[in-house]
């Protein structure tokens, strides 16, 4: 048996071997084929395969499909498609054929058998063509000079069209017949697509295949012949038909018709206008055929909408009419198609003018318009132009309105940009192109754009100030350059950008009120004075530029202007005045100096110059001599403090002396009082207000260091004394009273003249809502001094309260101070603001630490002793912790309303950390873990010959310690707020009768000098580290000659650990405002409370 091959037109065809079916899974063998088609069919197919009747197209290994043609009894071969599937154990196959049987016929059997034999499964395999040759052969192949094979023709037959569907021309492939004619038998569109077609002229076949493929694109799969009509194609038909002609395919007319031609030139669709005798306008859609075919009869348009025409043209002589096919120069749009379908429209003479004005421009965009007979004069139509109308108004207002301008025969029509009416006269596509091509500068005002997801020009806009100036100066010229028609209504404004540096001038003049001065600020630019109020408003709003009435505009982003804005805002906040009515207090020398550095000082009153000089020169001037009446030696830092206090007093200004505990603040104050007496400025007594426990100490210190001063200590109310206060203080240089008596008898104190007010331990007046603070602020005195080692404890408002007493006018009211300084600084929003605050307070606060000035002072060592609660103690604490935590966390969101309840819960947890019995007597049998550890540590201290101060917030716990000390036989002294014989208890410790001094934290926070002690125990941490520091400073102060050891006892895994962490935050408060620092910790807040309870 030979290898299955076949010949057609002398050319041998072999089974392709590049993708051999032998490698396909489950290819059927002879038995499988027999089972599939039956015995008789198998025998006939077997014979066909042996007779080499199988003509191969190709095989597809991916889809396991065989494509072939089989020569049968028909004049043309049958096309066969076989799909192979199944499994190696159960192969299957499905075949389709164009013979009358259709499926699993003898032709299918022949293809399967030929494929099997060709694979060598029962005979020899064909010679394989190399893969590279298969790829390149078709690419480099050239058509032979003379076409070989069966030629193809294309029959075109005009058939009756369905109404409204244009012309229908059917296409059929044809081949030469035996009688020298063209026949449709033996060829179809399906054959060109699916059957073996190598017998046909290659160029003919490929041209028609491409035409057919374009027709079937998107039509889905069909197996069999389909009718093809020209009107079913799109505009791509015409290059395909031209290729068919160029390939040599003959156009074959249908029976009884003349020749078929493809026009060399396109036809044109136009609108022809003509005027009738009555003056009416005839509007006719006409088709202009290619030259030489004017006598043809239009059969119809091809395609919907049309892209070509079919025309019946007369044949030369007396033959039948032929068919002319011509593409349109431009395929018709849907609207143009409707116009062509309409044919002829008659416009009455009365409407002719309106037609030309409103419809003619739009008609020209659909189809070219002409007047063949010249009876209609066609007006000139210009494309639309973008137009802008500008109206300049007062206050640098500019109104803009965009529109499109149409010119028709010299008449103008204006269409607003936001006009949604799509009239026939408008060219919306041209309008869109104008907007698309328009370019605006990057810094064009944002108001020019309409809101929305995509950028679009706003139809109207109102520009003010800088936007109007920038638009006029920078945007408008670019619009004119782009051809925008600009119309200006009224007088156009002229604007000018200036980059010159502004010149700032300041002045200070006397006002009608003592210690206040009128502040004047002027700014000039290029010799033009800038109105200050609009400048300040623009700076305050953060605007980028300012536009002057003259049209000059300039950038505000200049350091000197920003500095000016900040300083003026600060000055304006002092009295809540408008910027053009500013005043400065005598305490604002620092602010004045910063203003002066910005520009030129025009004028300043002598009184203002003197007040500024006192503050600024006081830091560098030589110190005054030490008063002769001072019986003490002043250390260098104390002389500096005395100098500072003297200059403030002489300038009539106040201050805060905030030295560390134990650095002699009382001594420095007494020195300043002695100087005032010796220089004749003590016309009235100095009132010293101090805590009750310190009143006696003040009198003793004055008698010791200033024996020449007459001192009166007021220790009872006027009512109890039964004599006027004036009688008690008559002849005194210094009057010392307590905060309680000062508040109770304020009316009496306010009725007397005073040379100065001294507030010792001034943290007593830090609450600006308390009555004591109000008394201190209202008392009239030319000099006020606050003495405290802790001017800040919880919040910046502590500092504000003290400064509002000693330096009124330095800062605004509490609400403004909170918004201007406290909140931004505490939130860390403005580091520069903290620096400004420090600059403002520096002239009025003098602060020295022991580390800075008392270098001879022995070191202070601090250690945290962590205490582990014993199991019973821990169990009680944890049980209460869970309950109190739930309670507090449910209340903390409304902190102010629930503050008392919250603090009570936190206090309970602090007491439980010390001793469960402090909370409930039922826990008296549970030993205090902290007391146990403390006694162990204290025993070692006492045995070593040392002396200790022991502090606690809770007198109840001090009572527990007292009992433990008595049981251990350790002598002690005791002091709390209820102790009457305070001096005796202090002396008891100082003389050495008791090595241990138990002191409540508040009672021992001030007024004590206990340098005999060299150990300090803090039994429980407090929220405010300043209170602890004051307690420790009772021992670590001037006069101490021993190292001081400080133990802070903290119960592990209790609220005390969280309090210790909170202390670290609050300790920063003082350091960062009064000392150096970069940030500020916030006061106790809801978040602080959460942190105390949440691990």
Residue pairs with C-beta under 8 A, 6 or more apart in sequence:
1 50
1 117
1 122
1 123
2 52
3 14
3 15
3 117
3 118
3 123
3 124
3 125
3 126
4 15
4 49
4 52
4 54
4 114
4 117
4 118
5 12
5 13
5 14
5 52
5 126
6 12
6 13
6 52
6 53
6 54
6 55
6 56
6 71
7 13
7 52
8 55
8 196
8 198
8 199
9 148
9 149
9 150
9 198
9 199
11 198
13 55
13 56
13 198
14 56
14 118
14 126
14 127
15 56
15 59
15 114
15 115
15 118
15 119
15 126
16 56
16 58
16 59
16 129
17 125
17 126
17 127
17 128
17 129
18 128
18 129
18 131
18 134
19 59
19 60
19 61
20 61
20 119
20 125
21 27
21 59
21 61
21 64
21 66
21 84
21 115
21 116
21 119
22 119
22 120
22 121
23 61
24 61
24 64
24 84
25 87
25 88
26 84
26 85
26 86
26 87
26 88
26 90
26 91
26 92
27 84
27 91
27 115
27 116
27 119
28 36
28 84
28 91
28 92
28 93
28 112
28 116
29 91
29 116
29 121
30 113
30 116
30 122
32 91
32 92
32 93
33 42
33 45
33 93
33 109
33 112
33 113
33 116
34 42
36 92
36 93
36 104
36 109
37 45
37 104
37 105
37 106
37 108
37 109
41 104
41 105
41 106
41 109
42 109
44 106
44 109
45 105
45 106
45 107
45 108
45 109
45 110
45 112
45 113
46 109
46 110
46 113
48 54
48 70
48 72
48 106
48 107
48 109
48 110
49 109
49 110
49 113
49 114
49 117
53 70
53 71
53 72
53 110
54 68
54 69
54 70
54 110
54 111
54 114
55 68
55 69
55 70
55 71
55 77
55 196
56 67
56 68
56 196
57 67
57 68
57 69
57 195
57 196
58 67
59 65
59 66
59 67
59 115
60 67
63 83
64 83
64 84
64 85
65 81
65 82
65 83
65 84
66 80
66 81
66 82
66 84
66 111
66 112
66 115
67 80
67 81
67 194
68 79
68 80
68 82
68 111
68 114
68 196
69 77
69 78
69 79
69 80
69 195
69 196
70 77
70 78
70 80
70 97
70 107
70 110
70 111
71 77
71 78
72 78
72 99
72 107
74 99
75 185
75 186
76 186
76 187
76 191
76 195
77 195
77 196
78 97
78 98
78 99
78 107
79 97
79 98
79 190
79 191
79 194
79 195
79 196
80 95
80 96
80 97
80 98
80 107
80 108
80 111
81 95
81 96
81 97
81 194
81 223
82 93
82 94
82 95
82 96
82 108
82 111
82 112
83 93
83 94
83 95
84 91
84 92
84 93
85 91
85 92
85 93
85 94
86 92
86 93
93 108
93 112
94 103
94 104
95 103
95 104
95 105
95 107
95 108
95 111
95 112
96 102
96 103
96 108
96 223
97 103
97 105
97 107
97 108
98 190
98 195
98 224
99 105
99 107
116 122
117 123
118 125
118 126
119 125
143 202
143 203
147 201
147 202
147 203
147 204
147 248
148 201
149 198
149 199
149 200
149 201
149 202
150 175
150 176
150 199
150 200
150 201
151 175
151 176
151 200
151 201
151 204
151 248
151 249
151 250
152 173
152 174
152 175
152 187
152 200
152 201
152 204
152 205
152 208
152 249
153 173
153 174
153 175
153 176
153 182
153 249
153 250
153 251
153 252
154 171
154 172
154 173
154 174
154 208
154 244
154 249
154 250
154 251
154 252
155 171
155 172
155 173
155 174
155 182
155 184
155 252
155 253
155 254
156 169
156 170
156 171
156 230
156 251
156 252
156 253
156 254
156 260
156 323
156 325
157 169
157 170
157 172
157 253
157 254
157 257
158 167
158 168
158 169
158 254
158 257
158 299
158 310
158 312
158 323
159 168
159 169
159 170
160 168
161 167
161 168
161 299
161 300
162 168
164 341
165 231
165 304
166 231
166 300
166 301
166 302
166 303
166 304
166 306
167 230
167 231
167 299
167 300
167 301
167 302
167 309
167 310
168 229
168 230
168 231
168 300
169 229
169 230
169 231
169 302
169 310
169 323
169 325
170 227
170 228
170 229
170 230
171 211
171 228
171 229
171 230
172 184
172 189
172 228
173 184
173 187
173 188
173 189
173 191
173 192
173 208
174 182
174 183
174 184
174 187
174 252
175 182
175 183
175 186
175 187
175 200
176 182
176 183
177 183
177 185
182 250
182 252
188 225
189 212
189 225
189 226
189 228
190 223
190 224
190 225
190 226
191 197
192 205
192 208
192 209
192 212
193 209
193 212
193 213
193 216
194 223
197 205
201 248
203 247
203 248
204 247
204 248
204 249
206 247
207 240
207 243
207 244
207 246
207 247
207 249
208 244
208 249
210 240
210 243
211 240
211 241
211 244
212 228
214 233
214 236
214 237
214 240
215 228
215 232
215 233
216 222
216 226
219 226
230 237
230 302
230 308
230 310
230 325
231 301
231 302
231 303
231 304
233 240
233 302
233 303
234 303
234 307
235 303
235 307
235 327
235 331
237 302
237 303
237 307
237 308
237 327
238 307
238 308
238 327
241 262
241 325
242 262
245 251
245 262
251 259
251 260
251 261
251 262
252 260
253 259
253 260
253 322
253 323
256 320
257 320
257 321
257 322
257 323
258 313
258 315
258 319
258 320
258 321
258 322
258 323
259 315
259 322
259 323
260 322
260 323
260 324
260 325
261 313
261 322
261 323
261 324
261 325
262 325
262 326
263 289
263 290
263 293
263 324
263 325
263 326
263 327
264 290
265 290
265 291
265 326
266 290
266 326
266 327
266 328
266 329
267 287
267 288
267 289
267 290
267 308
267 309
267 326
267 327
267 328
267 329
268 287
268 288
268 328
268 329
268 368
269 285
269 286
269 287
269 288
269 306
269 328
269 330
269 332
269 336
269 340
269 367
270 285
270 286
270 287
270 288
270 367
270 368
270 369
270 370
271 283
271 284
271 285
271 286
271 339
271 363
271 366
271 367
271 368
271 369
271 370
272 282
272 283
272 284
272 285
272 286
272 369
272 370
272 371
272 372
273 281
273 282
273 283
273 284
273 369
273 370
273 371
273 375
273 376
273 378
274 281
274 282
274 284
274 371
274 372
274 373
274 375
274 376
275 281
275 282
275 352
275 375
275 376
276 282
278 349
279 349
279 352
280 346
280 347
280 348
280 349
280 352
281 346
281 347
281 349
281 352
281 355
281 376
282 344
282 345
282 346
282 347
283 344
283 345
283 346
283 347
283 363
284 343
284 344
284 345
285 336
285 339
285 340
285 342
285 343
285 344
285 367
287 298
287 309
287 340
289 296
289 309
289 311
289 324
289 326
290 326
293 311
293 313
293 324
293 326
295 313
295 314
296 311
296 312
296 313
296 314
296 324
297 311
297 312
297 313
297 321
298 309
298 310
298 311
298 312
299 309
299 310
299 311
299 312
299 323
300 309
300 310
301 308
301 309
301 332
301 337
301 340
302 308
302 309
302 310
302 325
303 331
304 337
305 331
305 332
305 333
305 334
305 336
305 337
306 328
306 331
306 332
306 337
306 340
307 327
307 328
307 331
307 332
308 325
308 326
308 327
308 328
309 325
309 326
309 328
310 323
310 324
310 325
311 323
311 324
311 325
311 326
312 321
312 322
312 323
312 324
313 321
313 322
313 323
313 324
314 321
314 322
315 321
315 322
332 340
333 366
335 366
336 366
336 367
339 366
339 367
347 355
356 379
356 409
357 408
357 411
357 425
358 423
358 424
358 425
359 424
359 425
360 369
360 378
360 379
360 381
360 408
361 381
361 406
361 408
361 424
361 425
361 427
362 423
362 424
362 425
362 426
362 427
363 369
363 424
364 381
365 427
365 429
369 378
370 378
371 377
371 378
379 408
379 409
380 408
380 409
381 407
381 408
381 409
382 406
382 407
382 408
383 427
383 430
384 404
384 405
384 406
384 415
384 426
384 427
384 430
384 431
384 434
385 404
385 405
385 407
385 434
385 483
385 484
385 485
386 402
386 403
386 404
386 405
386 434
386 435
386 438
386 483
386 484
386 485
387 402
387 403
387 404
387 405
387 414
387 484
387 485
387 486
387 487
388 400
388 401
388 402
388 403
388 479
388 484
388 485
388 486
388 487
389 400
389 401
389 402
389 403
389 487
389 488
389 489
390 398
390 399
390 400
390 476
390 486
390 487
390 488
390 489
390 492
391 398
391 399
391 488
391 489
391 490
392 398
392 468
392 488
392 489
392 490
392 491
392 492
392 493
393 399
393 490
395 464
396 464
396 465
396 468
396 469
396 493
396 547
397 462
397 463
397 464
397 468
398 462
398 463
398 464
398 467
398 468
398 471
398 472
398 493
399 460
399 461
399 462
399 463
400 448
400 460
400 461
400 462
400 463
400 471
401 416
401 417
401 459
401 460
402 416
402 417
402 457
402 458
402 459
402 460
403 414
403 415
403 416
403 417
404 414
404 415
404 417
404 426
404 431
404 434
405 412
405 413
405 414
405 415
405 485
406 412
406 413
406 414
406 415
406 425
406 426
407 413
408 425
413 425
415 426
416 459
417 457
417 459
418 459
418 460
422 428
435 456
435 457
437 482
438 457
438 479
438 482
438 484
439 478
439 482
440 448
440 475
440 478
441 474
441 475
441 478
443 470
443 474
444 470
444 471
444 474
444 475
445 461
445 463
445 467
445 470
445 471
445 475
447 458
447 461
447 462
447 463
447 467
448 457
448 458
448 461
448 471
448 475
449 455
449 456
449 457
449 458
450 456
450 457
450 458
450 459
463 471
465 547
466 543
466 544
466 545
466 546
466 547
466 553
468 493
468 495
468 547
469 495
469 497
469 545
469 547
469 551
469 553
470 553
472 492
472 493
472 494
472 495
473 495
473 496
473 497
476 486
479 486
480 486
493 551
494 551
495 547
495 551
495 552
495 553
496 551
496 552
496 553
497 552
497 553
497 554
498 525
498 526
498 552
498 553
498 554
499 554
499 555
500 525
500 526
500 554
501 558
501 560
502 523
502 524
502 525
502 530
502 554
502 558
502 560
502 561
503 523
503 524
503 525
503 599
503 600
504 521
504 522
504 523
504 560
504 564
504 598
504 599
504 600
505 521
505 522
505 523
505 524
505 599
505 600
505 601
505 602
506 519
506 520
506 521
506 592
506 595
506 596
506 598
506 599
506 600
506 601
506 602
507 519
507 520
507 521
507 601
507 602
507 603
507 604
508 517
508 518
508 519
508 520
508 584
508 592
508 603
508 604
508 605
508 608
509 517
509 518
509 520
509 603
509 604
509 605
509 608
510 517
510 518
510 605
510 607
510 608
511 517
511 518
511 583
515 585
515 586
515 611
515 652
515 809
516 583
516 584
516 585
516 586
516 809
517 583
517 584
517 585
517 586
517 605
517 607
517 608
518 582
518 583
519 571
519 582
519 583
519 584
519 595
520 582
520 602
521 532
521 564
521 568
521 582
521 595
522 529
522 530
522 532
522 602
523 529
523 530
523 532
523 535
523 561
523 564
524 530
525 548
525 552
525 554
526 552
528 548
528 550
528 552
530 546
530 548
531 548
532 579
532 580
533 578
533 579
533 580
534 546
535 546
535 561
536 565
536 568
536 579
537 579
538 545
538 546
538 556
539 556
539 561
539 562
539 564
539 565
539 568
540 565
540 569
543 556
544 555
544 556
544 557
545 553
545 554
545 555
545 556
546 553
546 554
546 556
547 553
556 562
560 598
560 599
563 594
563 598
564 595
564 598
566 836
567 591
567 594
567 595
567 598
568 579
568 582
569 820
570 591
570 820
570 836
571 582
571 583
571 584
571 588
571 591
572 578
572 579
572 582
573 812
573 816
573 820
574 583
574 584
574 585
574 588
574 809
574 811
574 812
575 583
575 812
576 812
576 813
576 816
577 583
584 591
584 592
584 608
585 808
585 809
585 810
586 611
586 651
586 652
586 653
586 809
587 653
587 807
587 808
587 809
587 810
587 843
587 844
588 809
588 810
589 611
589 612
589 615
589 616
589 843
590 615
590 839
590 840
590 842
590 843
591 840
592 608
592 612
593 612
593 616
594 839
604 612
611 651
611 652
611 653
614 647
614 650
614 651
614 653
615 651
615 653
615 843
616 843
618 643
618 644
618 647
618 648
618 651
619 644
619 843
621 643
621 647
623 639
623 640
623 642
623 643
623 646
624 642
624 643
624 646
624 675
626 634
626 639
626 642
626 671
627 671
627 674
627 675
627 677
627 678
628 678
629 674
629 677
629 678
629 706
629 707
629 708
629 709
630 670
630 671
630 674
630 705
630 706
631 704
631 705
631 706
631 707
632 667
632 671
632 704
632 705
634 642
634 667
634 668
634 671
635 664
635 853
636 853
637 659
637 663
637 848
637 852
637 853
638 663
638 664
638 667
638 668
638 671
640 846
641 657
641 659
641 665
641 668
641 846
641 848
642 668
642 671
642 672
642 675
644 655
644 846
645 655
645 657
645 668
645 669
645 671
645 672
645 785
645 846
646 672
646 675
648 654
648 655
648 783
648 785
648 844
649 672
649 675
649 676
649 681
649 756
649 783
650 681
652 782
652 783
653 783
653 807
653 844
654 783
654 784
654 785
654 786
654 805
654 806
654 807
654 844
655 785
655 786
655 806
655 807
655 843
655 844
655 845
655 846
656 762
656 785
656 786
656 787
656 788
656 791
656 802
656 803
656 806
656 844
656 845
656 846
657 665
657 668
657 669
657 785
657 786
657 787
657 788
657 846
658 788
658 789
658 790
658 791
658 845
658 846
658 847
658 1074
659 665
659 668
659 789
659 846
659 847
659 848
659 849
660 789
660 848
660 849
660 850
660 1033
661 789
661 1029
661 1030
661 1033
661 1034
661 1037
662 850
662 854
662 1009
662 1033
662 1036
662 1037
662 1038
662 1039
662 1040
663 848
663 850
663 853
663 854
663 1037
663 1038
664 1038
665 787
665 789
666 698
666 701
666 760
666 787
667 701
667 705
669 758
669 785
669 787
670 701
670 702
670 705
670 706
670 709
673 682
673 686
673 706
673 709
673 733
673 734
673 756
674 706
674 708
674 709
676 682
676 686
676 755
676 756
677 708
677 709
677 733
681 755
682 733
682 755
683 753
683 755
684 752
684 753
684 754
684 755
685 712
685 729
685 732
685 733
685 734
685 735
685 752
685 754
685 755
686 733
686 734
686 735
686 754
686 755
686 756
686 757
686 758
687 735
687 737
687 749
687 754
687 756
687 757
687 758
687 779
687 781
688 698
688 734
688 735
688 736
688 737
688 758
688 760
689 736
689 737
689 738
689 739
689 742
689 757
689 758
689 759
689 760
689 776
690 698
690 736
690 737
690 738
690 739
690 759
690 760
690 761
690 1007
691 738
691 739
691 760
691 761
691 764
691 1006
691 1007
692 738
692 739
692 740
693 982
693 1003
693 1006
693 1007
694 760
694 761
694 1006
694 1007
695 713
695 715
695 736
695 737
695 738
696 713
696 983
697 1007
698 711
698 713
698 736
698 760
699 711
699 713
699 736
702 709
702 711
702 734
702 736
703 711
709 733
709 734
710 731
710 732
710 733
710 734
711 732
711 733
711 734
711 735
711 736
712 728
712 729
712 732
712 734
712 735
712 736
713 736
713 737
714 725
714 728
714 729
714 735
714 736
714 737
714 738
714 741
715 737
715 738
715 741
716 741
717 741
717 744
717 745
718 724
718 725
718 745
718 748
721 728
724 748
725 745
725 748
725 749
725 752
726 748
726 751
726 752
729 735
729 752
737 749
739 764
739 765
739 772
742 749
742 772
742 775
742 776
743 771
743 772
743 775
746 775
746 778
746 779
749 775
749 779
750 775
750 778
750 779
750 780
753 780
754 779
754 780
754 781
755 781
755 782
755 783
756 781
756 782
756 783
756 784
756 785
757 776
757 779
757 781
757 783
757 784
757 785
758 784
758 785
758 787
759 765
759 776
759 784
759 785
759 786
759 787
759 788
759 805
760 787
760 788
761 787
761 788
761 1006
761 1007
762 786
762 787
762 788
762 791
762 802
763 788
763 790
763 791
763 793
763 798
764 772
765 772
765 773
765 776
765 786
765 801
765 802
765 805
766 773
766 793
766 797
766 798
766 801
766 802
767 773
767 801
768 797
768 800
768 801
768 804
768 814
773 801
773 805
776 784
776 805
777 804
777 805
777 808
784 805
784 806
785 806
786 802
786 805
786 806
788 802
789 1026
789 1029
789 1030
789 1033
790 1026
790 1027
790 1029
790 1030
790 1070
791 798
791 799
791 802
791 845
791 1070
791 1074
792 798
792 799
792 1026
792 1069
792 1070
792 1073
792 1074
793 1024
793 1026
793 1027
793 1066
793 1069
793 1070
794 1024
794 1066
794 1069
794 1083
794 1084
795 822
795 826
795 1069
795 1083
796 817
796 821
796 822
796 825
796 826
796 837
796 1069
796 1073
796 1080
797 814
797 817
797 818
797 822
799 841
799 1073
799 1074
800 811
800 814
800 817
800 822
803 810
803 811
803 841
803 844
804 810
804 811
806 844
807 844
810 840
810 841
810 844
811 817
811 821
811 840
812 820
821 833
821 837
824 830
824 833
825 833
825 834
825 837
825 1080
826 1080
826 1081
826 1082
826 1083
827 1082
828 1079
828 1080
831 1078
831 1079
834 1072
834 1073
834 1077
834 1078
834 1079
834 1080
837 1073
838 1073
841 1073
845 1074
847 1074
847 1075
849 1075
850 857
850 1036
850 1037
854 1038
857 1036
857 1037
857 1038
857 1040
858 1040
858 1041
858 1042
858 1043
858 1044
859 1043
859 1044
860 1032
860 1036
860 1043
860 1044
860 1046
861 1043
861 1044
861 1045
861 1046
862 1046
862 1047
862 1048
863 1045
863 1046
863 1047
863 1048
864 1047
864 1048
864 1049
864 1050
864 1060
865 933
865 937
865 1047
865 1048
865 1049
865 1050
866 1050
866 1051
866 1052
867 929
867 930
867 933
867 1049
867 1050
867 1051
867 1052
868 929
868 1052
869 877
869 913
869 929
869 1051
869 1052
869 1053
869 1054
870 926
870 927
870 929
870 932
872 926
872 927
873 916
873 926
873 927
873 928
873 929
876 912
876 916
876 923
876 926
877 909
877 912
877 913
877 916
877 1054
880 908
880 909
880 912
880 919
881 909
881 912
881 1055
881 1093
884 905
884 906
884 908
884 909
884 1093
885 1093
885 1094
887 901
887 905
888 902
888 905
888 906
888 1089
888 1093
889 1090
889 1093
889 1094
891 898
891 901
891 902
892 898
892 902
892 1086
892 1089
892 1090
893 1086
895 902
895 1085
895 1086
895 1089
902 1089
906 1055
906 1089
906 1092
908 919
909 1054
909 1055
910 953
910 954
910 1020
910 1055
910 1056
910 1059
911 918
911 919
911 954
911 956
911 957
912 918
912 919
912 1054
913 930
913 1020
913 1051
913 1054
913 1055
913 1056
914 928
914 930
914 931
914 952
914 954
914 957
914 1019
914 1020
914 1051
915 928
915 930
915 931
915 956
915 957
915 960
916 923
916 926
916 928
917 923
917 924
917 926
917 928
917 960
918 954
918 956
918 957
918 960
928 957
928 960
929 1051
930 1019
930 1049
930 1051
931 957
931 960
931 961
931 964
933 1049
934 950
934 961
934 1017
934 1019
934 1049
935 964
935 965
935 968
937 1017
937 1047
938 948
938 950
938 970
938 996
938 1017
939 968
939 970
941 948
941 1015
942 948
942 970
942 995
942 996
946 995
946 1014
946 1015
947 989
947 992
947 995
947 996
947 997
947 1012
947 1013
947 1014
947 1015
948 995
948 996
948 997
948 1013
948 1014
948 1015
948 1016
948 1017
949 997
949 999
949 1004
949 1010
949 1013
949 1015
949 1016
949 1017
949 1031
949 1034
949 1035
950 958
950 961
950 996
950 997
950 998
950 999
950 1016
950 1017
950 1019
951 999
951 1000
951 1001
951 1004
951 1016
951 1017
951 1018
951 1019
951 1028
951 1031
952 958
952 961
952 998
952 1000
952 1001
952 1018
952 1019
952 1020
953 1000
953 1001
953 1002
953 1020
953 1022
954 1020
955 976
955 977
955 1000
957 1019
957 1020
958 974
958 976
958 998
958 1000
961 998
961 1019
962 972
962 974
962 998
965 971
965 972
965 996
965 998
970 995
970 996
971 993
971 994
971 995
971 996
972 994
972 995
972 996
972 997
972 998
973 985
973 986
973 988
973 989
973 993
973 994
973 996
973 997
973 998
974 985
974 997
974 998
974 999
975 982
975 985
975 986
975 997
975 998
975 999
975 1000
975 1003
975 1004
976 999
976 1000
976 1003
977 1000
977 1002
977 1003
979 985
979 1003
986 1008
986 1010
988 994
989 997
989 1010
989 1012
989 1013
990 1010
990 1012
992 1012
997 1010
997 1013
999 1008
999 1031
999 1034
1001 1022
1001 1027
1001 1028
1001 1031
1002 1027
1004 1031
1004 1034
1005 1027
1005 1030
1005 1031
1006 1030
1008 1034
1009 1034
1009 1037
1009 1039
1010 1034
1010 1035
1011 1035
1011 1037
1011 1039
1011 1040
1011 1041
1012 1035
1013 1034
1013 1035
1013 1044
1014 1035
1014 1040
1014 1042
1014 1043
1014 1044
1014 1045
1015 1044
1015 1045
1015 1046
1015 1047
1016 1031
1016 1032
1016 1034
1016 1035
1016 1036
1016 1044
1016 1045
1016 1046
1016 1047
1017 1047
1017 1049
1018 1028
1018 1031
1018 1032
1018 1046
1018 1047
1018 1048
1018 1049
1019 1049
1020 1049
1020 1056
1021 1028
1021 1048
1021 1050
1021 1056
1021 1059
1021 1060
1021 1063
1022 1028
1022 1059
1022 1063
1023 1059
1023 1062
1023 1063
1023 1066
1023 1084
1024 1063
1024 1066
1025 1063
1025 1066
1025 1067
1026 1070
1028 1048
1028 1063
1032 1044
1032 1046
1035 1044
1036 1044
1036 1046
1048 1060
1050 1056
1050 1057
1050 1060
1051 1057
1055 1092
1055 1093
1058 1091
1058 1092
1058 1093
1059 1092
1061 1091
1062 1084
1062 1088
1062 1091
1062 1092
1065 1081
1065 1082
1065 1088
1066 1081
1066 1083
1066 1084
1067 1081
1068 1077
1068 1079
1068 1080
1068 1081
1069 1080
1069 1081
1069 1083
1071 1077
1072 1078
1072 1079
1072 1080
1072 1081
1073 1080
1082 1088
